Amino acid sequence: MRLQYISDSKGQTTGVFIPIKEWNELKSKFKGIEIDEIDIPYWHKETVRKRLAEYENNPNDVLDFDIAMMDIEKEL
């Protein structure tokens, strides 16, 4: 795939240009890729907001992911 990267005046990459032929190939391979916005249900957004608020109020009351995974794997 021949991508072209688009940069701003500071040299930071701000976008990618995909040639139309390759874009069409991607669209046929990955159905729905051209949809530019996914409609997330309100209840899902609210659940995430509540969980973020809980974390912000109790940042030390969390589990380490790697340790939690090791504990789960021990029980399998």
Secondary structure, DSSP 8 states (H G I E B T S, - for coil): ---EEEE-TTS-EEEEE--HHHHHHHHHHSTTTT-------HHHHHHHHHHHHHHHH-TTS---HHHHHHHHHHH-
